[in-house]
Amino acid sequence: MARLNDLADSHINDPRYVADQYARPDNLDARRSLHERFSTGPPLNEWLLGVMDLAPGVRVLDIGCGPGDLWESGWPVGLVLADRSAGMISAAQRSVGAPALVADAQALPFADGSFDVVVANWMLYHLPNLERGLTEIHRVLTTDGVLHAGLNGARHMRQLDDMVRQRAFGEARQTGRTVLSLEAAPAALRGLFTEVTIRRPERRLEVTDAAAVGAYLRSHPQPIDDSEVVRVVSVVAREIEARGVFVIDVDPGLVTAVKS
């Protein structure tokens, strides 16, 4: 059986896929909506900022910043936003007053040691060359600079993974590129970073609207046949009717590492 995470991983760091998926915030917004509506615990961005605990005056580079929603409640004076998508940068500029530019994380247009902190949330697994991207992050950090990277673990969305049939996807194209997860992060960062820590919030999705699961699946990077979406939504709806809620495990976390 094909898993959602496995099928996404087959092309998640294909530059053409990334450019198409994130040309505008639409697909990302559709997937985030499921989490924002039904997650237990505090909002994820609130948790992230609390864990990062950025000091006043710190110089921060947020690469793969998306629409800049991490900073909607406020941002450090030294914040710079960067994303490969011009559409995402346009959205970020509308919501955040920090400098923002289109940039490739594998060739950052900044001098060595420009930032005290680099934030890279849910984007490192999109890099075609992960080693090159990590080397660039290392380069632009100051001595003892810190990387904060949001990633997902192995349990993420496993209930939906188990429900989606392989026939919905056909043959996934394997690229052979490295895909980074919470579990793989310490090994991937070794040599460039030290003092690697992983923190996970206690949360899950308690879904009470089956249609929201359908919207999530339809926004998925590997297109799913609509009849398959309808089947899964029907199963979820029956579970909600019987139990009042459909529970989905989520496994986000924050990797923090110090420049070696």
C-alpha positions as a LaTeX table, in Angstrom:
\begin{tabular}{lrrr}
\hline
Residue & $x$ (\AA) & $y$ (\AA) & $z$ (\AA) \\
\hline
Met1 & 0.00 & 0.00 & 0.00 \\
Ala2 & 1.27 & 3.46 & $-0.87$ \\
Arg3 & 1.48 & 5.97 & 1.95 \\
Leu4 & 0.76 & 9.68 & 1.57 \\
Asn5 & 4.16 & 10.53 & 3.01 \\
Asp6 & 5.96 & 8.01 & 0.79 \\
Leu7 & 4.29 & 9.26 & $-2.37$ \\
Ala8 & 4.98 & 12.87 & $-1.52$ \\
Asp9 & 8.59 & 11.93 & $-0.80$ \\
Ser10 & 8.97 & 10.52 & $-4.31$ \\
His11 & 9.01 & 14.04 & $-5.75$ \\
Ile12 & 8.85 & 16.38 & $-2.77$ \\
Asn13 & 12.29 & 17.79 & $-3.62$ \\
Asp14 & 11.72 & 17.93 & $-7.37$ \\
Pro15 & 12.15 & 21.65 & $-8.26$ \\
Arg16 & 9.28 & 21.54 & $-10.78$ \\
Tyr17 & 6.92 & 20.09 & $-8.19$ \\
Val18 & 7.96 & 22.63 & $-5.57$ \\
Ala19 & 7.55 & 25.54 & $-7.99$ \\
Asp20 & 4.05 & 24.36 & $-8.97$ \\
Gln21 & 2.89 & 23.57 & $-5.44$ \\
Tyr22 & 4.06 & 26.84 & $-3.93$ \\
Ala23 & 3.61 & 29.31 & $-6.76$ \\
Arg24 & 0.72 & 30.67 & $-4.65$ \\
Pro25 & $-0.36$ & 30.01 & $-1.05$ \\
Asp26 & $-3.54$ & 28.14 & $-2.15$ \\
Asn27 & $-2.37$ & 24.52 & $-1.78$ \\
Leu28 & $-0.50$ & 25.27 & 1.42 \\
Asp29 & $-3.52$ & 27.09 & 2.86 \\
Ala30 & $-5.79$ & 24.14 & 2.07 \\
Arg31 & $-3.51$ & 21.74 & 3.94 \\
Arg32 & $-2.97$ & 24.10 & 6.85 \\
Ser33 & $-6.72$ & 24.58 & 7.25 \\
Leu34 & $-7.20$ & 21.01 & 8.48 \\
His35 & $-4.57$ & 21.53 & 11.17 \\
Glu36 & $-5.75$ & 24.99 & 12.19 \\
Arg37 & $-9.38$ & 23.90 & 12.58 \\
Phe38 & $-8.91$ & 20.61 & 14.38 \\
Ser39 & $-5.53$ & 20.56 & 16.17 \\
Thr40 & $-5.49$ & 20.13 & 19.91 \\
Gly41 & $-3.12$ & 22.28 & 21.93 \\
Pro42 & $-1.95$ & 25.82 & 21.20 \\
Pro43 & $-1.48$ & 27.06 & 17.61 \\
Leu44 & 1.68 & 25.56 & 16.14 \\
Asn45 & 3.25 & 28.93 & 15.32 \\
Glu46 & 2.73 & 30.05 & 18.91 \\
Trp47 & 4.46 & 26.88 & 20.11 \\
Leu48 & 7.35 & 27.36 & 17.65 \\
Leu49 & 8.02 & 30.94 & 18.73 \\
Gly50 & 7.89 & 29.92 & 22.37 \\
Val51 & 10.43 & 27.14 & 21.84 \\
Met52 & 12.75 & 29.30 & 19.72 \\
Asp53 & 12.64 & 32.08 & 22.35 \\
Leu54 & 14.44 & 34.60 & 20.15 \\
Ala55 & 16.49 & 37.20 & 22.02 \\
Pro56 & 15.91 & 40.93 & 21.38 \\
Gly57 & 18.10 & 42.28 & 18.59 \\
Val58 & 18.82 & 38.89 & 17.08 \\
Arg59 & 19.37 & 38.77 & 13.30 \\
Val60 & 17.05 & 36.12 & 11.85 \\
Leu61 & 16.78 & 34.69 & 8.35 \\
Asp62 & 13.57 & 32.77 & 7.66 \\
Ile63 & 14.14 & 30.71 & 4.51 \\
Gly64 & 11.15 & 29.07 & 2.87 \\
Cys65 & 9.09 & 31.62 & 4.79 \\
Gly66 & 5.92 & 31.00 & 2.77 \\
Pro67 & 3.31 & 33.71 & 3.37 \\
Gly68 & 5.16 & 34.80 & 6.54 \\
Asp69 & 2.43 & 33.62 & 8.89 \\
Leu70 & 4.96 & 32.65 & 11.61 \\
Trp71 & 5.54 & 36.36 & 12.22 \\
Glu72 & 1.99 & 37.72 & 12.05 \\
Ser73 & 1.97 & 38.47 & 15.79 \\
Gly74 & 5.25 & 40.41 & 15.52 \\
Trp75 & 8.80 & 39.98 & 14.32 \\
Pro76 & 12.35 & 40.81 & 15.45 \\
Val77 & 13.91 & 43.98 & 14.06 \\
Gly78 & 16.63 & 41.94 & 12.37 \\
Leu79 & 14.27 & 39.59 & 10.49 \\
Val80 & 14.77 & 38.89 & 6.77 \\
Leu81 & 12.32 & 36.69 & 4.84 \\
Ala82 & 13.34 & 34.54 & 1.88 \\
Asp83 & 11.45 & 32.11 & $-0.31$ \\
Arg84 & 12.01 & 30.64 & $-3.75$ \\
Ser85 & 8.43 & 31.50 & $-4.74$ \\
Ala86 & 7.67 & 35.06 & $-5.82$ \\
Gly87 & 4.01 & 34.42 & $-5.00$ \\
Met88 & 4.88 & 33.50 & $-1.42$ \\
Ile89 & 7.10 & 36.56 & $-1.05$ \\
Ser90 & 4.27 & 38.79 & $-2.31$ \\
Ala91 & 1.96 & 37.26 & 0.30 \\
Ala92 & 4.60 & 37.69 & 3.02 \\
Gln93 & 5.14 & 41.34 & 2.13 \\
Arg94 & 1.42 & 41.98 & 2.57 \\
Ser95 & 1.39 & 40.57 & 6.11 \\
Val96 & 4.90 & 41.19 & 7.51 \\
Gly97 & 6.86 & 44.45 & 7.42 \\
Ala98 & 10.30 & 42.81 & 7.35 \\
Pro99 & 12.59 & 42.80 & 4.28 \\
Ala100 & 11.65 & 39.94 & 1.95 \\
Leu101 & 13.25 & 38.59 & $-1.21$ \\
Val102 & 13.09 & 35.70 & $-3.64$ \\
Ala103 & 16.10 & 33.44 & $-2.97$ \\
Asp104 & 17.24 & 29.85 & $-3.38$ \\
Ala105 & 18.24 & 28.24 & $-0.07$ \\
Gln106 & 21.03 & 26.41 & $-1.93$ \\
Ala107 & 22.65 & 29.71 & $-3.01$ \\
Leu108 & 21.79 & 32.33 & $-0.41$ \\
Pro109 & 22.62 & 35.93 & $-1.45$ \\
Phe110 & 24.13 & 36.88 & 1.91 \\
Ala111 & 27.65 & 37.28 & 3.22 \\
Asp112 & 29.24 & 34.75 & 5.56 \\
Gly113 & 28.11 & 35.15 & 9.17 \\
Ser114 & 25.19 & 37.48 & 8.36 \\
Phe115 & 22.66 & 35.96 & 10.78 \\
Asp116 & 22.50 & 34.76 & 14.37 \\
Val117 & 19.54 & 32.46 & 13.66 \\
Val118 & 18.23 & 30.70 & 10.58 \\
Val119 & 14.64 & 29.44 & 10.63 \\
Ala120 & 13.80 & 26.74 & 8.06 \\
Asn121 & 10.35 & 25.37 & 8.83 \\
Trp122 & 8.94 & 22.53 & 6.76 \\
Met123 & 11.14 & 23.27 & 3.76 \\
Leu124 & 14.45 & 21.42 & 4.06 \\
Tyr125 & 12.89 & 18.27 & 2.56 \\
His126 & 12.11 & 20.31 & $-0.58$ \\
Leu127 & 15.79 & 20.95 & $-1.35$ \\
Pro128 & 17.08 & 19.03 & $-4.40$ \\
Asn129 & 20.53 & 19.02 & $-2.77$ \\
Leu130 & 20.09 & 18.90 & 1.00 \\
Glu131 & 23.84 & 18.96 & 1.72 \\
Arg132 & 24.28 & 22.12 & $-0.33$ \\
Gly133 & 21.38 & 23.81 & 1.44 \\
Leu134 & 22.69 & 22.91 & 4.89 \\
Thr135 & 26.15 & 24.12 & 3.90 \\
Glu136 & 24.68 & 27.48 & 2.85 \\
Ile137 & 22.78 & 27.79 & 6.13 \\
His138 & 25.99 & 27.00 & 8.00 \\
Arg139 & 27.87 & 29.63 & 5.97 \\
Val140 & 25.48 & 32.53 & 6.63 \\
Leu141 & 25.30 & 31.82 & 10.38 \\
Thr142 & 27.61 & 33.53 & 12.83 \\
Thr143 & 29.94 & 31.52 & 15.03 \\
Asp144 & 27.66 & 29.64 & 17.45 \\
Gly145 & 24.68 & 30.62 & 15.28 \\
Val146 & 21.52 & 28.52 & 15.63 \\
Leu147 & 19.38 & 26.67 & 13.12 \\
His148 & 15.70 & 26.05 & 13.93 \\
Ala149 & 14.06 & 23.66 & 11.46 \\
Gly150 & 10.47 & 22.44 & 11.57 \\
Leu151 & 10.05 & 18.86 & 10.31 \\
Asn152 & 7.59 & 15.99 & 10.55 \\
Gly153 & 8.16 & 12.59 & 12.12 \\
Ala154 & 7.24 & 9.08 & 11.04 \\
Arg155 & 3.79 & 9.04 & 12.68 \\
His156 & 2.55 & 12.13 & 10.87 \\
Met157 & $-0.98$ & 11.71 & 9.41 \\
Arg158 & $-0.69$ & 7.92 & 9.63 \\
Gln159 & $-4.47$ & 7.30 & 9.76 \\
Leu160 & $-4.93$ & 8.96 & 6.36 \\
Asp161 & $-1.83$ & 7.17 & 5.06 \\
Asp162 & $-3.40$ & 3.85 & 5.95 \\
Met163 & $-6.71$ & 4.69 & 4.24 \\
Val164 & $-5.48$ & 5.85 & 0.84 \\
Arg165 & $-5.11$ & 3.02 & $-1.66$ \\
Gln166 & $-2.16$ & 2.68 & $-4.00$ \\
Arg167 & $-4.41$ & 2.67 & $-7.09$ \\
Ala168 & $-5.29$ & 6.29 & $-6.40$ \\
Phe169 & $-1.75$ & 7.34 & $-7.22$ \\
Gly170 & $-0.46$ & 5.00 & $-9.88$ \\
Glu171 & 3.30 & 4.61 & $-10.05$ \\
Ala172 & 5.16 & 7.21 & $-8.01$ \\
Arg173 & 8.26 & 8.52 & $-9.72$ \\
Gln174 & 11.31 & 7.90 & $-7.53$ \\
Thr175 & 13.99 & 10.56 & $-7.64$ \\
Gly176 & 16.52 & 9.00 & $-5.29$ \\
Arg177 & 16.97 & 12.32 & $-3.50$ \\
Thr178 & 17.31 & 12.53 & 0.27 \\
Val179 & 14.18 & 13.45 & 2.23 \\
Leu180 & 14.66 & 14.82 & 5.73 \\
Ser181 & 12.49 & 13.86 & 8.71 \\
Leu182 & 12.71 & 14.44 & 12.46 \\
Glu183 & 14.25 & 11.01 & 12.90 \\
Ala184 & 16.84 & 11.58 & 10.16 \\
Ala185 & 17.82 & 15.11 & 11.20 \\
Pro186 & 20.66 & 14.35 & 13.66 \\
Ala187 & 22.56 & 12.29 & 11.09 \\
Ala188 & 21.97 & 14.82 & 8.31 \\
Leu189 & 23.24 & 17.71 & 10.42 \\
Arg190 & 26.32 & 15.90 & 11.73 \\
Gly191 & 29.57 & 17.64 & 10.82 \\
Leu192 & 28.03 & 21.05 & 10.17 \\
Phe193 & 26.05 & 21.39 & 13.40 \\
Thr194 & 26.24 & 20.21 & 16.97 \\
Glu195 & 24.02 & 20.17 & 20.09 \\
Val196 & 21.10 & 18.88 & 18.02 \\
Thr197 & 17.83 & 18.73 & 19.98 \\
Ile198 & 14.36 & 17.68 & 18.85 \\
Arg199 & 11.19 & 18.88 & 20.54 \\
Arg200 & 7.68 & 17.71 & 19.74 \\
Pro201 & 4.41 & 19.31 & 20.90 \\
Glu202 & 1.67 & 17.07 & 22.24 \\
Arg203 & $-1.10$ & 17.40 & 19.68 \\
Arg204 & $-3.39$ & 15.51 & 17.34 \\
Leu205 & $-6.25$ & 16.31 & 14.99 \\
Glu206 & $-9.79$ & 15.73 & 16.25 \\
Val207 & $-11.76$ & 16.12 & 13.04 \\
Thr208 & $-15.51$ & 16.75 & 13.18 \\
Asp209 & $-16.02$ & 17.71 & 9.51 \\
Ala210 & $-15.35$ & 14.99 & 6.95 \\
Ala211 & $-15.41$ & 17.50 & 4.09 \\
Ala212 & $-12.26$ & 19.09 & 5.52 \\
Val213 & $-10.43$ & 15.80 & 5.00 \\
Gly214 & $-11.59$ & 15.81 & 1.39 \\
Ala215 & $-10.20$ & 19.33 & 0.87 \\
Tyr216 & $-6.89$ & 18.24 & 2.40 \\
Leu217 & $-6.60$ & 15.22 & 0.09 \\
Arg218 & $-7.51$ & 17.25 & $-2.99$ \\
Ser219 & $-4.68$ & 19.68 & $-2.21$ \\
His220 & $-2.16$ & 16.85 & $-1.91$ \\
Pro221 & 0.94 & 17.12 & $-4.11$ \\
Gln222 & 0.30 & 13.77 & $-5.80$ \\
Pro223 & $-3.20$ & 14.03 & $-7.38$ \\
Ile224 & $-5.74$ & 11.60 & $-5.94$ \\
Asp225 & $-8.63$ & 10.28 & $-8.02$ \\
Asp226 & $-11.81$ & 11.97 & $-6.86$ \\
Ser227 & $-13.62$ & 8.67 & $-6.39$ \\
Glu228 & $-10.88$ & 7.71 & $-3.93$ \\
Val229 & $-11.31$ & 10.99 & $-2.07$ \\
Val230 & $-15.07$ & 10.38 & $-1.86$ \\
Arg231 & $-14.46$ & 6.88 & $-0.47$ \\
Val232 & $-12.10$ & 8.14 & 2.24 \\
Val233 & $-14.42$ & 11.01 & 3.17 \\
Ser234 & $-17.27$ & 8.52 & 3.50 \\
Val235 & $-15.23$ & 6.39 & 5.91 \\
Val236 & $-14.32$ & 9.47 & 7.94 \\
Ala237 & $-17.95$ & 10.64 & 8.00 \\
Arg238 & $-19.11$ & 7.27 & 9.35 \\
Glu239 & $-16.47$ & 7.42 & 12.09 \\
Ile240 & $-17.56$ & 10.93 & 13.05 \\
Glu241 & $-21.21$ & 9.86 & 13.12 \\
Ala242 & $-20.41$ & 6.85 & 15.31 \\
Arg243 & $-17.85$ & 8.42 & 17.67 \\
Gly244 & $-18.28$ & 12.15 & 17.27 \\
Val245 & $-14.71$ & 12.63 & 16.04 \\
Phe246 & $-12.12$ & 11.19 & 13.64 \\
Val247 & $-8.66$ & 11.25 & 15.23 \\
Ile248 & $-5.51$ & 11.75 & 13.14 \\
Asp249 & $-2.05$ & 11.56 & 14.68 \\
Val250 & 0.26 & 14.41 & 13.77 \\
Asp251 & 4.00 & 14.45 & 14.44 \\
Pro252 & 5.47 & 17.92 & 13.91 \\
Gly253 & 8.60 & 18.97 & 15.72 \\
Leu254 & 11.38 & 21.51 & 15.89 \\
Val255 & 15.03 & 20.58 & 15.37 \\
Thr256 & 17.46 & 23.04 & 16.96 \\
Ala257 & 21.18 & 22.85 & 16.21 \\
Val258 & 24.24 & 25.03 & 16.83 \\
Lys259 & 26.78 & 25.81 & 14.11 \\
Ser260 & 29.76 & 23.53 & 14.52 \\
\hline
\end{tabular}
